[in-house]
C-alpha cells in the first residue's frame, strides 16, 4: 500500500513542521546557539504555524456540510448547553418571506419560508407559529413546495433566491415525509442558491430543481431532476457556468410540459426562457417575440384555466432605468404554449422588477387576471394591458387596505415582493411574502391581513445602553430601527414592547447603527444606506435632520459602505460622534459639522470602526481585504496594521477593555464562497497578529464582543450561532514566542516546543448554540453591569443570554479547577 498526498498546502506545512522539529532537536541536543539557524526562517515558520494552518480556506457547500458535525458535537459537549436563550422579538416588524405553500384543500395549515430564518408552520391560519426548520445545517430558504399528492411530503431548496449583499447560501435540497417534523438533506450541496422546486402532481418522487449555483460562476447550476425521491439527480438543462436558473413551472394542463427561466446576472450571457415537452429530458430556447438581448431576471407562469396561455416577465437590461430601480420590465403573453409571444402593454410594467424580486402569477380560474410582484404588487384584469395597484412610493394612492395582527405605525403594504401564492381551489385566497412579512387576502387582493406575529427581523447592528433595565437599539433590513427593554420577550398573542425609532412612509426603510445621545437620551441617531446619517427625537418617526458628512471642496468625495460604521464615544464629556467613509470622521457638535481625522485610506468605505474603552485617543479603522489602521493619538497619525492578516473582508474590529495594546479583528471569506473562521488578535497594537480561531467550526464569523468585566471571555457571532472563548489570558502571541526564542532559545524551545508544533491553536471555544436556532448572528454585545449577552440575527430577531455561569467557569478555569 502506498500513501498518496495530493493537497499541496498539506505537503507544504508537513515539510515546515518537519523542519521545525529538526530545529528543536538540534538546539536541544547540541546546545547550539540560535545563530546556526535563521531567526528570520523560524519567525516565518511560526507565523505560518500560528495563522495559515488554522486559516486554510474552506470552499463550497460541501465544506459547510463537513463542518456541521463539529458544530453539533460542540453543541452537545458544551458545558453551557443548559443555558437558555430568551427570544426577545420584535415580531410586529416582520421580515423577508421568501416562499409560501399550503397543502391542497387545507385552509388552516401554512408553511412560510423565511429568507434567513428557516421555515415556520401554522395550523390555525397564521394566528400562531412553530419553527420546523431551525436545527439544520442552513437557515437560508430559496423555495419550499408541498407535494400535491401527499401533504406530508415537503421539499425545500436552500439558499435565498437572489444575490443581494445579505443573500445567504444554502447546503442543498431537503425533504420531509412527516409534514416538517424531521428533515433529510438530499444533495445538490453545491447549488448554493435555489430558485424553485417543482413536484409532479401525481408522482411525489419526481421532482425538478432550478439551481442558481454560486454568485459569479461554478457550483451546481441548471435544472436537475430526480425520479426516485431524491436518491439520485440528473442535470437535464445547463446554459453555461455563469447562468443561474431561477424559475421553473410545470404546465397545469400537461405535467410533461415544463418552462424554465435562466438568469445571467450582469453577465454577457443572455437570460432566457426554455421549454421541455418530454418531462425535462430535452429543452429548447424560446424566442418568437421575446426579448433576446440584454435580458436580466425573468419570471414565468402558465394558466390552469386556459391551456396554452403562458406569461413571461422580463427585466430589460438595456434600459438605464433598471439600474436606477425604476420601471424597466416587460410582460409577454403566449397563447400557443410559448411558440410565439406578444408584449401585453405599451410602456414598462408600472413597478420595478429585477435584482432580488421578480414574480408573476396567473389566477387559476382566469387567464387574464395576472399578479406581478416587484417593488410593489400590481394586478392586471385584462391579460397585462393595464394594471391596478401601481404608484411606487405613492402610498396614499394605494388601493389596497391593510389590517395587522399587531400595532404598526406603517401605512399600506410593505414593498419588495418575493412570493405570490394563489390557492388553486379557492382563487380568492391569496398570500404574499415580501420584506415586511406575510400577508393574506380572502377577496382577491382587495384587502389584506398582515400576519405580523413572526420574530423574523433581519438585524444589522445593535447597541446596549445603561438604563435600568438596559435597552437594546438596533437597525434592520428594510424594517427600520427599534429600541426595546432587555425585559422584552416574544410571546404569542401579546403585543411587543418594542418601538420604532424611525419609519419610512411605506412601512420600512433600512436601519443600521442606532443609538441614543449619551448626554441626552431623547436625541437619537441612526444610519441608513451608504452613510445617510440622521438625528431625531425618540417617538418621532421622521428624522429631525440629516447629518451626513460632506467632503471639503479640496477633498475627494466621501465613499461610504452600505452599512456605515457610526457611534458615539462612551467616554465622559461632551457628545462626540464618529463615522467612517474612506476617511474617519469626527463631530464634536452632534453632527452639525464633521472633521476628517485620518487620511484617505485608498479603498471603498471602511467597514469597521471602534474606540478603545480604556483610552479615547486609540481607534481602529478597518475595511476592504484585511486592511487595518490604528491610531493612538486621536487620529493625528495612523499606522497600517493589516500585515499578516488574510485578504478577506473585514467584518468587525474592537479594542480590548482590558489591555490598550490588544485589538481583535474578524474577517469573512463569504464573497469567495469560503466558510473558514477568521478570528485574529494583536497584543502589541498591530505589530503582529495571531489566529485565535482555535477549535471553531468552519462557520463565517461576523462579529465579536469582549466581556468588559472578565478578561478571559470573548464572544463571537457566526453564520450558525454563538461561541465563547474562556481562556484568552492563556493564549500567547507569536511575537512573544519569537522574543523568547531569540533571547533564551534553549529554555524557550524546551517549554514552548510542543505548543509551536500544535500551531498555537490554544484558543478554546465552547458552543452557546444549545437553545439558539440555527441563524446568522451578525452582531453580539455584552452589558457588563447586568452580565448579559445579546445576539442579533439577520432573520430571527434578537436573543438574550445571562452569562454569570460563563464568568464563573472562566474564573474556575483560570484558578486551575
C-alpha positions in Angstrom: 0.0 0.0 0.0 1.3 3.5 -0.9 0.2 6.8 0.6 -0.6 9.5 -1.9 -0.8 13.1 -0.6 -2.2 15.4 -3.2 -3.0 18.5 -1.1 -0.1 20.9 -1.8 -0.8 23.0 1.3 -0.7 19.9 3.4 2.6 18.9 1.9 4.0 22.4 2.4 3.1 22.5 6.0 4.3 19.0 6.6 7.7 20.0 5.4 7.7 23.0 7.6 6.6 21.0 10.7 9.4 18.6 9.9 11.9 21.4 9.6 10.8 23.0 12.9 11.2 19.6 14.6 14.8 19.4 13.3 15.5 22.9 14.6 14.1 22.0 18.0 16.0 18.7 18.3 19.2 20.3 17.1 19.0 23.1 19.7 18.2 20.6 22.5 20.8 18.0 21.6 23.8 20.1 20.6 23.2 23.2 22.8 23.9 25.1 19.6 23.3 28.8 19.6 20.4 30.2 17.6 22.9 31.8 15.2 23.3 28.5 13.4 19.7 28.9 12.2 18.0 31.8 10.6 15.9 33.8 13.1 14.0 35.0 10.1 13.2 31.5 9.0 11.9 30.5 12.4 9.8 33.6 12.7 8.4 32.9 9.2 7.6 29.3 10.2 6.0 30.4 13.5 3.8 32.8 11.6 2.8 30.1 9.2 2.0 27.7 12.0 0.2 30.3 14.0 -2.0 31.6 11.2 -2.1 29.8 7.9 -2.7 26.3 9.1 -5.8 27.4 11.1 -6.9 29.6 8.3 -6.9 27.3 5.3 -9.9 28.4 3.1 -13.0 26.1 3.2 -14.8 26.4 -0.1 -18.3 25.5 -1.2 -21.3 23.8 0.2 -19.6 20.5 0.8 -17.1 22.3 3.2 -20.1 23.9 5.1 -21.6 20.4 5.4 -18.4 18.9 6.6 -18.2 21.4 9.4 -21.8 20.8 10.5 -21.0 17.6 12.6 -18.4 19.6 14.5 -21.0 22.3 15.2 -23.4 19.7 16.5 -20.7 17.9 18.6 -19.6 21.1 20.2 -23.2 22.0 20.9 -23.8 18.6 22.6 -20.5 18.6 24.6 -20.7 22.2 25.6 -20.5 22.8 29.4 -23.0 25.6 28.8 -25.6 23.6 26.9 -28.2 24.0 29.7 -28.1 27.8 29.5 -31.3 29.1 27.9 -31.5 31.9 25.4 -34.5 34.2 25.7 -36.3 35.2 22.5 -36.8 38.9 22.6 -38.5 39.7 19.3 -39.6 42.1 17.8 -42.2 40.3 15.8 -44.5 43.1 14.7 -41.8 44.4 12.4 -41.9 41.4 10.1 -39.1 40.3 7.8 -38.3 38.7 4.5 -40.7 35.9 3.5 -39.1 34.1 0.5 -41.6 31.2 -0.1 -45.2 30.2 0.9 -47.1 27.0 0.4 -50.1 25.1 1.9 -51.4 21.5 1.5 -54.2 21.2 -1.1 -57.6 21.6 0.4 -56.3 22.7 3.8 -57.4 26.2 4.8 -55.6 26.3 8.1 -52.1 24.9 7.5 -49.5 27.4 6.2 -45.7 26.9 5.7 -43.7 30.1 5.4 -40.0 30.1 4.3 -38.1 33.0 5.7 -35.1 34.2 3.7 -32.7 33.8 6.6 -34.9 32.3 9.3 -35.8 28.8 8.4 -39.3 27.5 8.0 -42.3 28.3 10.2 -45.6 26.3 10.3 -49.1 27.4 11.4 -52.1 25.1 11.8 -54.5 27.8 12.7 -54.4 30.0 9.6 -51.4 32.1 10.8 -52.5 33.1 14.3 -49.6 31.1 15.8 -46.5 29.6 14.5 -43.9 26.8 15.2 -40.4 26.8 13.8 -39.8 23.4 12.0 -36.5 24.0 10.2 -34.4 25.6 13.0 -31.7 23.0 13.7 -30.5 22.2 10.2 -27.1 22.9 8.5 -28.6 26.0 7.0 -31.3 28.6 7.7 -31.5 30.2 4.2 -34.6 29.3 2.2 -35.0 29.7 -1.5 -38.2 27.8 -2.1 -40.5 25.3 -0.4 -43.0 23.0 -2.1 -45.6 20.5 -0.8 -46.3 17.5 -2.9 -49.8 17.9 -4.4 -50.4 14.2 -4.0 -49.1 14.0 -0.4 -49.4 16.8 2.2 -46.7 15.2 4.4 -44.0 15.3 1.7 -42.3 18.7 1.6 -39.2 19.7 -0.4 -37.1 22.7 0.5 -34.4 24.3 -1.7 -32.0 26.2 0.4 -30.0 29.3 -0.3 -32.0 32.5 -1.0 -33.3 33.0 -4.5 -31.4 36.3 -5.0 -27.9 37.6 -4.8 -28.1 40.8 -2.7 -25.4 41.8 -0.1 -27.0 39.6 2.6 -28.2 36.7 0.5 -27.1 33.6 2.4 -26.0 30.3 0.7 -27.6 27.0 1.5 -26.5 23.4 1.7 -28.6 21.8 -1.0 -32.2 20.4 -1.0 -34.0 18.9 1.9 -37.0 16.6 2.2 -39.5 15.8 4.9 -42.0 12.9 4.7 -43.7 13.8 8.0 -45.1 17.3 7.4 -41.9 19.0 8.6 -41.2 17.2 11.8 -37.9 15.8 10.5 -35.7 16.6 7.5 -33.2 14.8 5.3 -30.6 16.5 3.2 -31.0 15.0 -0.3 -28.0 16.5 -2.0 -27.1 19.2 -4.6 -24.8 20.7 -1.9 -23.1 23.0 -4.4 -26.3 24.5 -5.7 -25.7 27.4 -3.2 -28.9 29.2 -4.1 -32.1 27.5 -5.3 -34.8 29.3 -7.2 -37.6 26.8 -7.5 -38.7 23.3 -6.5 -41.4 21.7 -8.6 -43.1 18.3 -7.7 -45.1 16.2 -10.2 -48.8 16.5 -9.4 -49.4 12.8 -9.1 -45.9 11.3 -8.5 -44.2 12.7 -5.5 -40.9 11.0 -6.3 -40.5 13.1 -9.5 -39.0 16.4 -8.5 -37.4 19.2 -10.5 -34.9 21.8 -9.1 -33.9 25.1 -10.5 -30.4 25.7 -9.2 -28.6 29.0 -9.3 -25.1 27.9 -8.4 -22.5 30.2 -6.8 -22.7 34.0 -7.0 -20.5 34.5 -10.0 -19.8 31.1 -11.6 -19.4 27.5 -10.7 -21.3 25.2 -8.4 -24.2 23.1 -9.3 -26.4 25.2 -11.6 -29.1 24.3 -14.1 -32.3 22.2 -14.0 -32.0 19.0 -12.0 -34.4 16.1 -12.0 -35.0 13.1 -9.7 -37.4 10.3 -10.3 -36.6 8.3 -7.2 -37.5 10.7 -4.5 -34.0 12.3 -4.3 -31.8 9.2 -4.2 -30.2 10.4 -7.5 -30.3 13.6 -9.5 -29.5 14.3 -13.2 -28.9 17.7 -14.6 -31.2 18.0 -17.6 -30.6 21.6 -18.6 -27.5 23.7 -18.5 -26.8 27.0 -20.2 -23.2 27.9 -19.1 -21.1 28.2 -16.0 -22.3 31.8 -15.3 -26.0 31.4 -15.9 -28.3 30.6 -13.0 -31.8 29.1 -13.2 -34.3 31.0 -11.0 -37.8 29.9 -12.1 -39.5 26.7 -13.2 -43.2 26.0 -13.9 -44.9 22.7 -14.7 -47.8 23.3 -17.0 -51.1 22.6 -15.1 -52.7 21.2 -18.3 -49.9 18.8 -19.1 -47.3 17.6 -16.4 -44.9 16.6 -19.3 -44.5 20.2 -20.2 -42.2 22.5 -18.2 -41.0 26.1 -18.6 -37.7 27.2 -17.1 -36.1 30.7 -16.8 -32.4 31.4 -16.6 -30.7 34.5 -15.2 -27.4 35.9 -16.3 -26.9 38.4 -13.5 -24.9 41.3 -15.1 -23.0 39.0 -17.4 -22.6 38.9 -21.2 -24.7 35.8 -21.5 -28.4 36.2 -22.0 -31.2 35.3 -19.7 -33.7 33.1 -21.5 -37.0 31.1 -21.3 -36.8 27.3 -22.1 -39.4 24.7 -22.9 -39.5 21.0 -22.5 -42.3 18.8 -23.8 -41.0 15.5 -22.5 -40.7 15.8 -18.7 -37.5 17.7 -18.8 -35.5 15.3 -20.9 -35.0 17.7 -23.8 -35.2 21.6 -23.9 -35.4 24.3 -26.4 -34.8 28.1 -26.0 -37.9 30.1 -26.8 -37.9 33.2 -28.9 -40.8 34.1 -31.2 -41.2 37.7 -29.9 -39.5 37.6 -26.5 -36.6 39.9 -25.7 -33.4 38.2 -27.0 -30.8 40.7 -26.0 -29.9 42.5 -22.7 -32.3 40.5 -20.6 -32.0 40.5 -16.8 -34.1 38.5 -14.4 -37.2 36.5 -15.7 -40.3 35.1 -14.1 -42.8 32.7 -15.8 -46.2 31.2 -15.2 -48.7 29.1 -17.1 -52.5 29.3 -17.0 -54.5 26.5 -15.5 -57.9 27.6 -16.9 -56.8 28.2 -20.5 -54.2 25.7 -21.8 -51.6 27.3 -23.9 -51.5 30.7 -22.2 -48.1 31.4 -20.7 -46.7 34.7 -19.3 -43.0 35.8 -19.1 -42.0 38.8 -17.1 -38.6 40.1 -18.3 -36.4 42.9 -16.8 -34.9 44.9 -19.7 -31.2 45.5 -19.0 -30.9 47.8 -22.0 -32.9 50.4 -20.1 -30.9 52.7 -17.8 -34.0 52.7 -15.6 -33.2 49.2 -14.4 -30.0 50.2 -12.7 -31.9 53.1 -11.1 -34.5 50.7 -9.7 -37.3 52.2 -11.9 -39.8 50.7 -14.3 -37.9 48.7 -16.9 -39.7 45.4 -17.3 -42.0 43.9 -19.9 -44.7 41.3 -19.6 -45.1 38.9 -22.6 -48.0 36.6 -23.3 -48.2 33.4 -25.4 -51.3 31.6 -26.4 -49.6 28.7 -28.1 -47.5 27.1 -25.3 -44.6 29.5 -25.8 -44.1 29.2 -29.6 -44.9 32.9 -30.2 -45.2 35.8 -27.8 -46.7 39.3 -27.8 -46.0 42.2 -25.5 -49.1 42.9 -23.4 -48.7 46.6 -22.9 -47.1 49.7 -24.4 -45.0 51.1 -21.6 -43.0 49.2 -19.0 -45.0 47.5 -16.3 -45.6 50.1 -13.5 -43.3 48.6 -10.8 -39.6 48.0 -10.6 -38.8 44.3 -11.3 -35.4 42.6 -11.1 -32.4 42.1 -8.8 -33.9 40.1 -6.0 -37.7 40.2 -6.6 -39.4 39.2 -9.8 -42.6 37.2 -9.8 -45.6 36.6 -12.0 -48.7 34.5 -11.2 -51.9 33.8 -13.2 -55.2 33.3 -11.4 -56.1 29.6 -11.7 -59.6 30.4 -12.8 -58.9 33.4 -15.1 -56.1 33.5 -17.7 -56.5 37.3 -17.9 -56.0 38.0 -14.2 -52.3 38.4 -13.7 -50.4 39.3 -10.5 -46.9 40.8 -10.9 -44.6 41.1 -7.9 -41.7 43.5 -8.0 -41.1 46.6 -5.8 -44.9 46.5 -5.4 -47.7 44.1 -6.2 -49.6 45.2 -9.3 -52.6 43.3 -10.8 -54.0 43.2 -14.3 -57.6 42.1 -15.1 -57.1 42.2 -18.9 -54.1 40.0 -19.6 -51.5 42.6 -18.9 -52.8 45.5 -20.9 -53.4 47.7 -17.8 -52.6 47.3 -14.1 -54.0 48.4 -10.8 -52.1 48.8 -7.6 -49.4 50.9 -9.3 -47.9 54.0 -7.7 -44.4 53.0 -6.5 -43.8 55.0 -3.3 -47.1 57.0 -3.6 -48.6 55.0 -0.7 -51.6 57.3 -0.3 -52.7 56.3 -3.8 -52.5 52.6 -3.0 -56.0 51.0 -3.3 -55.4 48.0 -1.0 -56.5 48.1 2.6 -54.1 46.5 5.1 -55.0 45.3 8.6 -52.5 44.0 11.1 -52.5 41.4 13.9 -50.2 43.7 16.0 -50.0 47.5 16.1 -47.7 49.0 13.4 -47.3 52.7 12.6 -46.7 52.0 8.9 -49.2 52.8 6.1 -50.2 50.3 3.4 -48.4 47.2 2.3 -44.6 46.8 2.6 -42.5 46.8 -0.6 -40.3 44.2 -2.3 -42.4 41.2 -3.2 -40.7 37.8 -3.1 -43.6 35.3 -3.5 -47.2 35.3 -4.5 -49.3 32.2 -3.7 -52.8 31.6 -5.0 -55.0 28.8 -3.7 -55.7 26.6 -6.8 -59.0 25.6 -5.3 -60.0 28.9 -3.8 -58.6 31.6 -6.0 -59.9 34.4 -3.8 -57.4 33.3 -1.2 -54.0 34.8 -1.9 -50.9 35.0 0.2 -48.0 37.3 -0.4 -44.5 37.3 1.1 -42.4 40.5 1.0 -39.6 42.2 3.0 -42.3 43.1 5.6 -43.5 39.6 6.2 -46.6 37.5 5.3 -49.9 38.9 4.1 -53.2 37.0 3.4 -56.2 38.1 1.4 -59.6 36.4 1.1 -61.0 38.7 -1.5 -58.5 38.6 -4.4 -56.1 41.2 -3.0 -58.7 43.9 -2.2 -58.0 43.7 1.5 -55.1 42.1 3.4 -54.3 40.9 6.8 -50.7 41.4 7.8 -49.7 38.3 9.9 -47.0 40.3 11.7 -46.5 37.8 14.5 -43.3 36.2 13.4 -40.0 37.2 15.1 -38.0 37.3 11.8 -36.5 40.8 11.7 -33.1 41.0 9.9 -30.9 43.0 12.2 -27.6 44.6 11.1 -26.2 46.2 14.3 -27.1 46.6 17.9 -26.2 49.0 20.8 -26.8 48.4 24.5 -27.4 51.4 26.8 -27.1 51.8 30.6 -30.7 52.3 31.6 -32.2 50.1 34.2 -33.3 47.8 32.7 -30.9 48.4 29.8 -32.4 49.0 26.4 -31.4 47.4 23.1 -31.1 49.6 20.0 -30.8 48.2 16.5 -31.3 48.6 12.8 -32.8 46.1 10.4 -33.0 45.3 6.8 -36.0 47.2 5.3 -37.9 47.4 8.5 -36.3 50.4 10.1 -34.7 50.7 13.6 -36.0 49.7 17.0 -35.5 50.1 20.7 -36.8 47.9 23.5 -36.0 46.9 27.1 -34.0 43.8 27.9 -37.1 42.5 29.6 -38.9 42.2 26.3 -39.9 38.6 25.4 -41.5 37.0 22.4 -45.0 35.8 23.3 -47.8 34.6 21.1 -50.8 36.8 21.2 -49.1 39.6 23.2 -48.0 42.9 21.7 -44.3 43.7 21.5 -42.6 46.0 24.0 -40.5 47.4 21.1 -41.0 50.8 19.4 -39.7 52.1 16.1 -37.0 54.7 16.2 -37.9 55.8 12.7 -40.1 54.5 9.9 -40.2 55.4 6.2 -43.7 56.2 4.9 -44.1 52.8 3.2 -43.7 50.8 6.5 -40.0 50.1 6.1 -36.5 51.5 5.4 -33.1 50.1 6.1 -31.7 50.9 9.5 -28.1 50.2 10.6 -26.2 51.7 13.6 -28.8 53.1 16.0 -28.2 54.7 19.4 -29.2 57.5 21.9 -27.1 60.6 22.6 -25.0 59.7 25.7 -25.8 63.1 27.2 -29.4 63.5 26.1 -31.3 60.2 25.7 -34.2 61.9 24.0 -31.9 62.5 21.0 -31.4 59.5 18.8 -29.1 58.8 15.9 -29.3 56.2 13.2 -27.7 55.4 9.9 -29.3 54.4 6.6 -27.8 53.2 3.3 -24.3 54.5 2.4 -23.7 56.9 5.2 -27.1 58.6 5.3 -26.9 59.6 8.9 -29.9 61.0 10.7 -30.7 62.7 14.0 -34.2 62.7 15.6 -36.2 62.6 18.7 -37.4 59.3 20.3 -41.1 58.9 19.5 -41.0 60.9 16.3 -40.8 58.6 13.3 -39.4 61.3 10.9 -35.8 62.5 11.3 -35.1 65.9 12.8 -32.2 66.5 10.4 -29.7 64.8 8.1 -26.2 64.9 9.5 -24.3 63.0 6.7 -20.7 64.3 6.4 -19.7 66.1 3.3 -16.2 66.3 1.8 -14.5 69.7 1.8 -14.0 71.3 -1.6 -10.4 70.3 -1.9 -11.1 66.7 -0.8 -12.2 63.7 -2.8 -15.9 62.7 -2.5 -16.6 60.6 0.6 -17.3 57.0 -0.2 -19.5 55.2 2.4 -20.1 51.5 2.8 -23.7 50.1 2.6 -23.5 49.6 6.4 -21.6 52.6 7.6 -19.8 52.4 11.0 -21.3 55.1 13.2 -21.2 55.5 17.0 -20.9 57.9 19.9 -17.9 58.0 22.2 -18.7 56.3 25.6 -16.1 58.4 27.4 -17.3 61.1 29.7 -17.7 64.6 28.4 -19.4 66.4 25.5 -21.1 64.2 22.9 -18.5 63.1 20.3 -19.7 61.2 17.2 -17.6 59.1 14.9 -18.3 57.6 11.5 -16.3 56.3 8.6 -16.2 56.7 4.8 -12.8 56.1 3.3 -11.7 58.5 5.9 -12.5 58.5 9.7 -14.8 61.4 10.5 -15.4 63.0 13.9 -18.0 65.5 15.1 -18.0 67.5 18.4 -21.3 69.1 17.8 -23.8 66.3 17.3 -23.2 66.1 13.6 -23.6 69.7 12.7 -20.1 69.6 11.2 -17.5 66.9 10.7 -13.8 66.8 10.6 -11.7 64.2 8.9 -9.2 62.8 11.4 -7.5 60.3 9.0 -6.0 60.3 5.6 -7.8 58.8 2.6 -7.2 55.1 3.1 -7.5 54.5 -0.6 -10.4 52.0 -0.8 -14.1 52.0 -0.5 -16.0 52.8 2.6 -14.5 51.5 5.8 -16.4 48.5 7.3 -15.4 48.7 10.9 -14.5 51.5 13.3 -14.1 51.3 17.1 -12.8 53.4 20.0 -10.8 52.0 22.9 -12.8 51.7 26.1 -9.6 52.5 28.0 -8.2 55.4 26.0 -10.2 57.7 23.9 -7.1 58.5 21.8 -6.9 55.0 20.4 -9.1 54.0 17.4 -9.1 51.1 15.0 -10.5 51.5 11.4 -10.7 48.6 9.0 -12.1 47.8 5.6 -11.5 46.1 2.3 -9.5 42.9 2.3 -7.7 42.7 5.6 -6.8 46.4 5.8 -6.5 47.7 9.4 -5.4 51.1 10.5 -4.6 52.2 14.1 -4.1 55.5 15.9 -3.0 56.2 19.5 -3.2 59.9 19.3 -6.8 60.6 18.4 -6.2 60.5 14.7 -3.2 62.8 14.3 -1.2 59.9 13.0 -2.2 56.4 11.8 -0.2 53.3 11.1 -1.2 50.5 8.7 -1.5 47.3 10.8 -3.0 44.7 8.5 0.2 42.9 7.6 -0.2 39.2 8.3 -4.0 39.2 8.1 -5.7 37.1 5.3 -7.0 39.1 2.3 -10.6 38.6 3.4 -13.5 41.0 4.0 -13.3 42.7 7.4 -16.5 42.2 9.4 -15.7 43.6 12.8 -12.8 45.1 14.8 -12.7 46.1 18.5 -10.2 47.3 21.0 -9.9 45.5 24.3 -11.4 46.7 27.5 -8.6 45.0 29.5 -5.4 45.9 27.6 -4.8 49.1 25.5 -2.4 47.1 23.2 -4.9 44.4 22.4 -7.1 44.5 19.3 -9.4 41.9 17.8 -10.4 41.6 14.1 -12.8 39.1 12.4 -12.9 38.6 8.7 -15.1 36.7 6.3 -14.4 34.9 3.0 -18.1 34.6 2.2 -17.7 36.5 -1.0 -15.2 33.9 -2.1 -17.6 31.1 -1.0 -15.1 30.4 1.8 -16.7 29.4 5.2 -13.5 29.3 7.3 -13.4 31.1 10.6 -11.1 34.1 10.6 -10.5 35.5 14.1 -7.3 37.4 15.0 -5.8 39.2 17.9 -2.8 41.5 18.3 -1.3 42.1 21.7 1.2 44.7 20.5 -1.1 47.2 18.8 -0.8 45.8 15.4 2.8 44.8 15.2 1.9 41.1 14.8 -1.3 39.1 14.6 -2.3 35.6 15.8 -5.2 33.5 14.8 -7.4 32.6 17.7 -9.9 30.6 15.6 -8.7 27.6 17.5 -11.4 24.9 17.5 -14.1 27.0 16.0 -16.1 25.1 13.3 -15.8 26.4 9.8 -18.5 29.0 10.0 -18.1 32.5 8.7 -17.5 34.8 11.7 -19.4 38.1 11.6 -18.9 39.9 15.0 -17.2 39.7 18.3 -17.6 41.2 21.8 -15.5 41.1 25.0 -16.9 40.8 28.4 -15.8 44.1 30.0 -15.8 42.6 33.5 -13.8 39.4 32.7 -10.5 39.3 30.9 -10.9 35.7 29.7 -14.2 36.0 27.9 -14.6 36.7 24.2 -17.8 36.0 22.3 -18.2 35.6 18.5 -21.3 35.5 16.3 -21.0 33.2 13.3 -23.3 32.3 10.4 -24.7 29.5 12.5 -24.6 30.6 16.1 -22.6 32.0 19.1 -19.4 30.7 20.7 -17.3 31.8 23.7 -13.6 31.6 24.3 -12.9 31.1 28.0 -9.0 31.1 28.1 -7.8 34.2 26.4 -5.2 35.1 29.1 -3.6 31.7 28.4 -3.2 32.3 24.7 0.3 33.7 24.0 1.1 35.6 20.8 3.5 34.5 18.2 5.5 37.7 18.6 6.1 37.0 22.3 7.2 33.4 21.4 9.7 34.8 18.9 11.1 37.2 21.5 11.5 34.3 24.0 13.3 32.2 21.4 15.6 35.0 20.3 16.7 35.8 23.9 16.6 32.3 25.5 16.4 29.8 22.7 17.1 26.6 24.7 14.7 27.4 27.6 12.0 28.8 25.3 12.1 25.8 22.9 12.1 23.4 25.8 8.9 24.8 27.3 7.2 26.0 24.1 8.2 23.5 21.6 5.0 21.4 21.8 2.9 24.5 21.6 4.7 25.6 18.5 4.2 22.3 16.8 0.5 22.5 17.6 0.2 25.7 15.6 -0.8 27.9 18.6 -4.3 26.5 18.4 -4.8 27.1 22.1 -7.9 29.3 22.0 -10.6 27.1 23.3 -14.1 27.9 22.2 -17.3 26.5 23.6 -20.7 26.4 21.9 -23.5 28.6 23.1 -25.9 27.2 20.5 -27.9 24.7 22.5 -31.1 26.6 22.7 -30.3 29.0 19.9 -31.9 28.2 16.5 -29.6 28.0 13.5 -29.3 31.6 12.4 -26.8 34.1 11.1 -25.6 36.0 14.2 -24.4 39.3 12.7 -23.7 41.3 16.0 -23.1 40.5 19.6 -22.9 42.8 22.6 -22.3 42.4 26.3 -23.9 44.5 29.0 -21.2 44.1 31.7 -23.2 45.5 34.6 -26.1 43.1 34.1 -24.0 40.1 33.0 -26.0 39.8 29.8 -25.1 38.9 26.2 -27.4 39.9 23.3 -27.2 38.3 19.9 -28.6 40.0 16.9 -29.6 37.7 14.0 -30.3 38.6 10.4 -33.6 36.7 10.1 -34.8 35.7 13.6 -34.7 39.0 15.5 -32.9 39.2 18.9 -31.8 36.8 21.7 -30.6 37.3 25.2 -28.4 35.1 27.5 -27.3 35.6 31.1 -23.6 35.0 31.3 -22.9 34.7 35.1 -22.3 30.9 34.8 -19.9 31.5 32.0 -18.0 34.1 34.0 -17.8 31.6 36.9 -16.5 28.9 34.6 -13.8 31.2 33.3 -12.7 32.1 36.9 -12.5 28.4 37.8 -10.5 27.6 34.7 -8.0 30.3 35.5 -7.7 29.0 39.0 -7.0 25.6 37.7 -10.2 24.0 38.9 
